[in-house]
Amino acid sequence: MEDAAIVALYWARDEQALAETAAKFGAYCRKIADNILHSAHDAEECENDTWLAAWNSMPTNRPARLAPYLGRITRNLALDRFDRAAAQKRGSGQTCAPLDELAECVAAPGSVEDSFDAAETGRLISAFLRTLPEETRSIFLRRYWYCDATADIAARYGLTESKVRVTLHRTRGKLAAYLQERGAAL
């Protein structure tokens, strides 16, 4: 079923929308959640929470493409769940490695001013990504959006893990320079 038809089902408040969404995007959303949470059970719960969030948000939103819309919901839910679990464990040493890697380029928001700057930083990162060659952009997104392991990225693109790590390191350096040149708060 096409995305527009699924969105129309949501707008009609037809519960078939949930079944169609799960059939078409279930594996996609589970993979995003599992890459962050490393737990099949938690990933499945995030997937179900994604369907509920989509159901609740759809009457006011009409996304043209469901994959990025649902992927963003899933990612945010998984990151929230990860943060709650990490807060409960306090000092357990568990961190989300891809996000830690990006910390050298983009500081986490901590104040109202930082939150205000976050939207502009997001726009700058998007503009930066558009300047990259397709493969480099894809590697960057697989690591920092989907939280894929470097071994999985290497296998996907037929590269060595070393090549992926070097590409990511260089791209982070270029991103930091790009943001600094444009006055983004780092």
Secondary structure, DSSP 8 states (H G I E B T S, - for coil): --HHHHHHHHHTT-THHHHHHHHHHHHHHHHHHHHHH--HHHHHHHHHHHHHHHHHHTTT---S-HHHHHHHHHHHHHHHHHHHHHHHHSSS----HHHHHHTTTS----SHHHHHHHHHHHHHHHHHHHHS-HHHHHHHHHHHTS---HHHHHHHHT--HHHHHHHHHHHHHHHHHHHHHTT---
